[in-house]
Amino acid sequence: ANKQDECTGRFWEGRFKAQKIVDEAGLLACAMYVDLNPVRAAMADAPESSQFTSAYDRIRATHGERQVAATDETVIDEEEKPQEQLDLERRLDEAQQAGRDAAAKRLGRQLERLLDRLRQQRAEQLRRVEADAWLAPLELNERGRPSPKASRDGVRASNKGFLSMSLTDYLKLLDWTGRQRQPDKRGTIPSHLAPIMERLGIAPGMWADLVWNFNRYFGRSRAAGSPDGLKAEAQQSHRYFIPGQRQVASCFA
């Protein structure tokens, strides 16, 4: 695009940054790095108390919690006011300006009853959905087509998923990774989660370090992922190497 526009692209490069996730190892580490941000910032003790993260809403959904799909706002916008409300407001304003106090009180009570009814109707119209309905499913549907799987429920963009692991395993690994920040709760990775590390080529003993220090490994890099993934990205982008490629090698078996 820059070549076609005969420009360098410096304007956008200096203002907007995007980091390419080159493989599943990088995607898993990045997802957990983001989900553990509140814990890292000492704003929460564990993922289940880390509000405003995807993990928090996924955990709430496993407990059957639901929320309003779009908003719980029941105030009627000016453009949405029914004619009955507009007429009452106009008559009330006229009565107040004319000093007709009795009429103004009567019209005020009528308007309040109407607003109560409209608020109730608005609340009933708002759908309540699972707490994580706005998120793409975590587990990738590998049997489906490789093309995007657009959602039709109007709440989230895609039903495709993005990781080759179950939500249960993700939350268990997230919980274990979060505990490694605390010296008195450190331990070896659970045996039933070890195959995930093996499949991704990650050294189990270095996984927590990769997540907690994600920014140290990839903070100055244009991409994040395994050494092989970064090497392939360098070749594809006609570069000798990707910053962080050598450092992250210590985290992979």
N, C-alpha and C positions, 0 to 999 in steps of 0.2 A: 504494500500500500504506500509506503514511504517512497519507493522508487517510482511508482506510478505518479505520485503527487510531486515528484522532484523536490523532496524535502528530507531532512535527516531524522525527523521524529523526536528531536530533543525536547520540544515543548511538552509532549505527553510523557516521555521517559522521565523527565524531571519532576513530574507531578503525580503520576499514577503508577503504582507498583503492583505487579502480579507475579506470583511465584508458581511455576509449573510443577505439579506433582506427577512424577514420571512413572510410578508403579505402585502396587498395592502396599508395599512396605512403607513407602513415604506417605501414602494416604492414611494408613492406620496410625502411624506415629503422629501425623498432623492432626487427625481427628481427636486423638487422646490429649495431645498438647493443648488444643482449644478447650476440650471438655474439662481439663484440669486447671485452666487459668484462674478461676476463683480460689481454688485451693492454693495455688502458687502465690497468689496475692494476699493470702491469709484472710480472704473474705468468706471462706467456708471451710469446714473441716473435712468434708467428703463429697463425692459426686452427687449423692442423693440430696445434699443441701445446697448445691451450687446452682442457684436460680439463674435463669436466662442462658442456660446451655442446653444443647440438644439432649445430652445425657439425662439431665434433670427431667425434661418432659418425657423422655422414653421410660424412665423409671416410674414416673407418675402414671403413665399409660399401663404399665404392667400391674399396677395396683388398682386399675379400673377407673382412674380419675378421668373426668371429662372437662371440657371448657367450651366457651362460646367460640364458634368458628371464626368470626370476623372481629366482633367487638361487643362488649357488654354495654355500650353506650345506648341509652334509651331516650336521649334528648332529641326532639324532632327538629331537623334543620329547617331553616326559613323556607327553602324551596319545596319542602315536603309537607308543609302545613296544609291540612284540609281546609276547604272553604268555610266549614262550620267554625273552625278555630279562628280563622281570619276575621269572620264577621263578628264573633264575640269580642275579640281583641279591639276591633274598631269601635264597637258600641261601648265597651268599657272605657276606652280612651275619651270618647265624646262625653260620657257621663261624668268622668272625673274633671274634664276641662270645664263643664257647665256647672260644676258644684253640686250635682245631684247625688249626694252621698248614699242614700238608700238604694237607688238604682245601681250605683257603682258596686256596692256590697253584693247585691243580688247577682249581678253579672259576673263579679269576681268568683262567687261560689260556683256558678254554672261553668265558668272557664276552668276552674280547678278540677271539677268532676270530669270534664271532657279530657283534660290532660292526663288524669289518672287512667282513664279508659284507653287513651292512645298509648300511654307508656306500657300498659299491660299487653296490648295488642302487639306492640313492637318487640317486647321481650319474648312473646310466644313465637314470633317469626324467626328469631335468631336461633340457628341450629346449635346444638351442643354436640361436640365431637370428641373423640379420644384426644388426650392431652398431646400426643405426638402426631396428630393427623396432618399437621402442616409440614412435617419432615418427610423426606424420602425414606422408604424402608431401609434399614441398615443392611440386611442380608441381601446380597445380589442374587437375582433369579437367573442362574447360569443356563437354565434350560430354555429360557426365552430367546427371542431374537436379539441380535447385537445392537439393533437400532434403538433409539430412545423409546421409552414406554410412557407416553404422556398420560397424566392423570385426568380423569373426567369428572372428579367430584368437586372441583372448584376450590379445593383447599390447598393442595400442594401441586408442584409442577410435574413430578415424575413418580412412578410406582416401581422403578427399575431396581433400586438398591445400589450399593456401591462397595460392599466388602464381602469376601468369600468366607464369612463366618456368621454364626447365629448371634442374635441380640444378647442371648444369655451369656455366651462366651465373651462377647465384647464387654459387657458390664462387669463380668468377673475379672477379666484382664485389666479393665480400667480401675476397679477397686484395688486390685493387687498393686498396680503401678502407682496409684495414689498413696498407698501405705509405705512405699519405699522411700518417701520423702522424710519419714519419721524414723530415726535411728532405732527406736525400741520396737518397731514393727516390721523391720526388714526381714526378708527370708528368700528362699529359692522359689522360682516360679512354679505354680501348681502343675503337677504331672499331666493333668488332662488338658492344660493349655500349652504345654511344651510343643506338641505337633504343629501348632500355628507358627511358632517361632522357627521351627525346622523347615516348614514349607516356604516361609518367606526368606530363609537364609540368615536370620538374625541370631546373633549370639545371645542366649537367654540371660546371661549375666550382665549384658550391656543394654538390654531393652529399656529398663527404667531410665538409664542415663541418656539414651537417645531421645526419649520423650521429654524428660524434665529439662534437658539442655538442647532442645530442638533448635532454638534460636542461635545457640553457639555453633552448632554444626552447619546450619543452613541459612543463618541470618544474612549473610552477605552473598548468597547464591541466588541465581535466577531460577533454580530448580531444586527439588527435594526428592530423595528416594535412595535406593540401594546403590552401591558402587557401580554395579553393572548397568543399572538404569541411567545413572548419571553419565557413564561412559558412552552409552548409546545416544543420549541426548546431546552430548558434546559432538559426536560424529555427525549427527543429523543437522546440527546447527553450525557445522564447519568450524568448530573450536578445538583447541588442543585438550582442554579439560574444563570442568565445571567447578567453580569454587566450592570447597567442602568435600569434594570427591575423595581426597586423600584422608581427611580427618574422619569421615564417617566409616571408612573401611574397618576401623577398629571395632565397630559395633556389629559387624557381620561375620558369620562363620566362614 
